[in-house]
Amino acid sequence: MDPYFVLQVSPESGDTEIRAAYLAKIEQATPESDPQRFQELSTAYESIRTADRRRRHEFGRTIVYDDTPVGVVRRCLAFHPPNRPPDFEFMKQHLRDCLKQMP
């Protein structure tokens, strides 16, 4: 599921634009009238509602590096916001997952 497609916003959209699109969509698909669509909209909104969540979503979607520890570190560094240190907890979790998959 592509949350940008579900909410009909572009990946360059800001927090307020994404929230406005979400609110407009859930007015049409309330939990009572269409619970499945409402859940889909809520999941999409939750995955991209803040800049940090959008970075995390893009982290796993766009750049395809290998799953070696070096590839994970390169991916983390590619998606950290400028003028801020990388999210080391996020990077450590992906490194742990990578090491679990290694033979």
N, C-alpha and C positions, 0 to 999 in steps of 0.2 A: 504494500500500500504506500503510495506516495502522498504524504500529508499536504504538500503544496497543491497537488491535483485535487485532492478531496476538498480542501478549503478554497480552491480556485484563486490562489495568490502566487506571486512569483517568489523565487528564492531570495530575491533582493528586498522583499517587503520587510518593514519594520514591525515592532511589537504592536503598535496601535493599529496598523492596517490588518495584521493577522487577527487580532482580537475582534476588530469590527467585522471581518469576514466570518469569523466563527459565530459571533452573536447573530448575525443576519441568517446564517444557515440553521442554527438551532431554533430560531423562531419558526421555521418551516417544518422542522423535524423534531418535535418535542418528544420527551421520553414516553408520553402516553400515546401519541399518534404513530410514531415510528421508532420504537426503541433500538432496533438494530442500526438504523442510520444515525440516530443520536449518539450511540456508542462509538460508531466509526468516526464521527465528527469530533467527539471528545478525545478520542485516542490521537487523532491527527493533530488537534490543537495542543494537547499536552506534549507531543514530541517536538513541536517547533515554537512554542509560545514565547521563549526568551532567546536572546542572542546566544547564550551558552548552550541551550538545548539545540538550537539550529546547528551550531558548530559540531556538537556531538552526533547529530543526525548525519551531517555531511561527512564526518569522520569515517563512518562505516560505509558510505555510499559512493563517494566520488572517486577518490584516489585508490587505486588498487596496487598495493605493495604486497610483497610476499609476507607470510606470517612468521618470519624469523624475528628475533628480538630487535635487530637493526631496522627491519621494515616497520615494526610497531613504533619505535622511537621516531623514525623519519615521519611517519604519519601523524603522530602526536605533535611534533614540532611544526608541521605544515599547517595545522589547524588551530594553533593557539593564537589568541588575539595579539595584534601588534602592541608593542610597548608594555607587555605584561609577561611574566614568566609562564611557562607551560604548566598545565594542570598535572602535577606529578602523581597525584592519587589516581587519576584517570589512566595515566600512562602505566603506573604500576599494575593496575588491575588487568589491563590488556596484556602486559608482559607475563603476568601469572597465567592468564588464559592460554597464551602462546606456549608457555613452557609445559603446560598440562597436555597439550596436543603433540608435543615432540616425543618421538619414540625413545 
